[in-house]
């Protein structure tokens, strides 16, 4: 049995239930989308892919230090304007 008519990576809930083992097998190489009422509902991916996507790749400080904007000479001085009068 093929996945639903969308393509080989998309399954209806009913097809996914009936062929869960096949969904899991295929998800080892390509993410599998399960639809509900004709709309994408969930994606099944391998544990390896999930780990790769969710593993933190350094700290925020390391990210900011590696930014190409770090060496840019940006004027980051705060504006010293007076607050505006607003009628509420």
Secondary structure, DSSP 8 states (H G I E B T S, - for coil): ----SS-TTEEEHHHHHHTHHHHHHHHTTS-EEEEETTEEEEEE--HHHHHHHHS--S-HHHHHHT-GGGGS----------------
